[in-house]
């Protein structure tokens, strides 16, 4: 799926390149489309945020239908 999606590490890099204060990952875990465990993307996102030294609350992998009130910057 690489030609059409970012993996968690790429998504964190994109957040940094855009100088975004917050980011949300969406449409993961709705359908099993790959051979990875369905809970792997949010776990890897947390690892990528940790590796980049970013607080995990700045980039959330939202559950289907979840609403996130992003703090004002």
N, CA, C and O of each residue as an XYZ file, in Angstrom:
292
protein
N       0.816     -1.196      0.000
C       0.000      0.000      0.000
C       0.861      1.262      0.000
O       0.339      2.376      0.028
N       2.169      1.083     -0.032
C       3.086      2.222      0.050
C       2.851      3.307     -1.004
O       3.021      4.486     -0.694
N       2.471      2.961     -2.230
C       2.267      4.040     -3.205
C       1.114      4.983     -2.853
O       1.029      6.094     -3.377
N       0.219      4.524     -1.952
C      -0.977      5.311     -1.666
C      -1.101      5.766     -0.220
O      -1.960      6.591      0.090
N      -0.269      5.251      0.663
C      -0.385      5.562      2.093
C       0.989      5.786      2.700
O       1.996      5.280      2.206
N       1.008      6.552      3.773
C       2.232      6.716      4.553
C       2.222      5.685      5.671
O       1.169      5.371      6.225
N       3.395      5.162      6.000
C       3.475      4.350      7.201
C       3.625      5.305      8.385
O       3.832      6.500      8.174
N       3.528      4.823      9.607
C       3.590      5.733     10.761
C       4.851      6.604     10.811
O       4.781      7.781     11.166
N       5.983      6.033     10.459
C       7.220      6.812     10.478
C       7.170      7.953      9.463
O       7.577      9.077      9.757
N       6.667      7.652      8.268
C       6.530      8.686      7.232
C       5.511      9.747      7.646
O       5.687     10.928      7.349
N       4.458      9.332      8.322
C       3.439     10.286      8.764
C       4.008     11.266      9.793
O       3.696     12.456      9.756
N       4.838     10.769     10.704
C       5.475     11.656     11.682
C       6.423     12.617     10.967
O       6.466     13.802     11.298
N       7.171     12.123     10.004
C       8.061     13.009      9.244
C       7.262     14.069      8.485
O       7.673     15.227      8.419
N       6.128     13.675      7.916
C       5.265     14.633      7.234
C       4.745     15.694      8.178
O       4.673     16.869      7.818
N       4.381     15.291      9.386
C       3.926     16.246     10.396
C       5.035     17.264     10.691
O       4.779     18.465     10.777
N       6.254     16.772     10.843
C       7.384     17.667     11.121
C       7.669     18.590      9.938
O       7.921     19.780     10.124
N       7.628     18.044      8.728
C       7.890     18.856      7.537
C       6.851     19.959      7.361
O       7.167     21.050      6.886
N       5.616     19.671      7.745
C       4.538     20.668      7.636
C       4.516     21.629      8.823
O       3.760     22.600      8.836
N       5.351     21.344      9.816
C       5.372     22.141     11.044
C       3.988     22.171     11.694
O       3.560     23.196     12.226
N       3.300     21.035     11.643
C       1.960     20.934     12.216
C       2.033     20.805     13.735
O       2.872     20.078     14.268
N       1.160     21.507     14.411
C       1.095     21.394     15.864
C       0.468     20.063     16.273
O       0.871     19.466     17.272
N      -0.522     19.597     15.498
C      -1.228     18.353     15.773
C      -1.518     17.641     14.466
O      -1.569     18.255     13.400
N      -1.710     16.329     14.571
C      -2.078     15.535     13.394
C      -2.960     14.380     13.846
O      -2.895     13.934     14.992
N      -3.778     13.912     12.924
C      -4.659     12.781     13.204
C      -4.512     11.736     12.114
O      -4.573     12.046     10.925
N      -4.320     10.508     12.529
C      -4.318      9.388     11.606
C      -5.733      8.853     11.499
O      -6.425      8.700     12.506
N      -6.155      8.572     10.295
C      -7.533      8.106     10.121
C      -7.561      6.920      9.171
O      -6.554      6.577      8.550
N      -8.676      6.329      9.073
C      -9.004      5.158      8.251
C      -7.992      4.029      8.373
O      -7.629      3.395      7.383
N      -7.549      3.789      9.581
C      -6.757      2.587      9.848
C      -7.670      1.649     10.651
O      -8.551      2.115     11.373
N      -7.471      0.378     10.534
C      -8.184     -0.583     11.356
C      -9.644     -0.808     10.995
O     -10.318     -1.597     11.657
N     -10.146     -0.148      9.981
C     -11.537     -0.342      9.601
C     -11.698     -1.665      8.846
O     -12.634     -2.427      9.089
N     -10.776     -1.914      7.938
C     -10.770     -3.153      7.161
C      -9.365     -3.735      7.208
O      -8.381     -2.996      7.231
N      -9.276     -5.032      7.220
C      -7.960     -5.674      7.165
C      -7.521     -5.704      5.698
O      -8.042     -6.478      4.895
N      -6.557     -4.849      5.368
C      -6.106     -4.722      3.986
C      -4.684     -5.221      3.776
O      -4.252     -5.398      2.637
N      -3.959     -5.448      4.854
C      -2.560     -5.860      4.745
C      -2.327     -7.081      5.627
O      -3.246     -7.561      6.290
N      -1.108     -7.573      5.633
C      -0.788     -8.732      6.459
C      -0.302     -8.348      7.850
O       0.058     -9.225      8.634
N      -0.285     -7.058      8.173
C       0.133     -6.630      9.505
C      -1.019     -6.806     10.501
O      -2.182     -6.785     10.100
N      -0.714     -6.979     11.782
C      -1.785     -7.032     12.780
C      -2.590     -5.731     12.741
O      -2.034     -4.657     12.509
N      -3.886     -5.831     12.967
C      -4.762     -4.674     12.812
C      -4.433     -3.551     13.797
O      -4.745     -2.390     13.533
N      -3.803     -3.885     14.934
C      -3.453     -2.860     15.921
C      -2.028     -2.334     15.752
O      -1.564     -1.537     16.567
N      -1.341     -2.767     14.719
C       0.054     -2.359     14.536
C       0.227     -0.877     14.179
O       1.134     -0.245     14.721
N      -0.587     -0.291     13.300
C      -0.353      1.112     12.947
C      -0.326      2.084     14.138
O       0.594      2.899     14.210
N      -1.291      2.042     15.081
C      -1.197      2.991     16.187
C      -0.010      2.703     17.113
O       0.569      3.628     17.684
N       0.347      1.452     17.258
C       1.512      1.114     18.080
C       2.786      1.664     17.438
O       3.630      2.250     18.116
N       2.914      1.469     16.129
C       4.095      1.980     15.417
C       4.102      3.514     15.390
O       5.170      4.127     15.407
N       2.921      4.134     15.347
C       2.858      5.591     15.413
C       3.435      6.074     16.735
O       4.228      7.016     16.754
N       3.054      5.450     17.829
C       3.609      5.812     19.133
C       5.115      5.661     19.171
O       5.812      6.516     19.718
N       5.620      4.592     18.603
C       7.071      4.366     18.554
C       7.756      5.441     17.718
O       8.822      5.933     18.091
N       7.152      5.808     16.591
C       7.734      6.837     15.725
C       7.731      8.199     16.417
O       8.686      8.965     16.288
N       6.666      8.497     17.146
C       6.620      9.760     17.896
C       7.690      9.773     18.981
O       8.374     10.778     19.175
N       7.832      8.658     19.683
C       8.872      8.561     20.712
C      10.257      8.765     20.109
O      11.080      9.492     20.664
N      10.512      8.122     18.970
C      11.824      8.225     18.311
C      12.107      9.660     17.872
O      13.259     10.092     17.863
N      11.049     10.405     17.507
C      11.212     11.795     17.074
C      11.201     12.767     18.253
O      11.387     13.970     18.069
N      10.985     12.248     19.460
C      10.954     13.113     20.637
C       9.692     13.962     20.721
O       9.707     15.035     21.323
N       8.602     13.491     20.123
C       7.345     14.240     20.127
C       6.370     13.634     21.129
O       6.303     12.412     21.257
N       5.616     14.464     21.837
C       4.602     13.930     22.742
C       3.521     13.180     21.964
O       3.071     13.640     20.915
N       3.117     12.043     22.475
C       2.124     11.224     21.777
C       0.787     11.924     21.622
O       0.035     11.593     20.706
N       0.465     12.870     22.474
C      -0.833     13.551     22.368
C      -0.889     14.510     21.180
O      -1.958     15.045     20.888
N       0.223     14.744     20.488
C       0.221     15.635     19.319
C      -0.233     14.950     18.035
O      -0.618     15.623     17.079
N      -0.191     13.616     18.002
C      -0.567     12.880     16.795
C      -1.343     11.654     17.243
O      -0.784     10.737     17.844
N      -2.617     11.647     16.950
C      -3.473     10.561     17.419
C      -3.960      9.719     16.253
O      -4.276     10.234     15.180
N      -4.012      8.441     16.480
C      -4.629      7.510     15.534
C      -6.077      7.355     15.980
O      -6.369      6.596     16.905
N      -6.973      8.066     15.329
C      -8.369      8.098     15.750
C      -9.083      6.791     15.437
O      -8.857      6.174     14.396
N      -9.945      6.383     16.353
C     -10.816      5.225     16.135
C     -11.914      5.635     15.146
O     -12.239      6.819     15.054
N     -12.488      4.688     14.409
C     -13.590      5.035     13.509
C     -14.709      5.758     14.277
O     -15.210      5.255     15.282
N     -15.084      6.929     13.793
C     -16.141      7.721     14.416
C     -15.710      8.577     15.586
O     -16.517      9.339     16.118
N     -14.446      8.472     16.006
C     -13.970      9.248     17.153
C     -13.848     10.728     16.796
O     -13.493     11.082     15.672
N     -14.143     11.573     17.760
C     -13.996     13.014     17.617
C     -12.878     13.455     18.553
O     -12.771     12.976     19.682
N     -12.055     14.364     18.074
C     -10.929     14.866     18.872
C     -11.006     16.375     18.891
O     -10.925     17.014     17.842
N     -11.160     16.952     20.064
C     -11.110     18.388     20.226
C      -9.647     18.790     20.376
O      -9.066     18.666     21.454
N      -9.070     19.265     19.302
C      -7.653     19.622     19.289
C      -7.457     20.902     20.092
O      -8.183     21.876     19.894
N      -6.479     20.906     20.999
C      -6.227     22.121     21.769
C      -5.866     23.305     20.876
O      -5.231     23.144     19.833
N      -6.275     24.478     21.295
C      -5.911     25.712     20.564
C      -4.418     25.939     20.717
O      -3.845     25.684     21.776
N      -3.809     26.409     19.677
C      -2.352     26.659     19.710
C      -2.117     28.119     20.026
O      -0.969     28.557     20.104
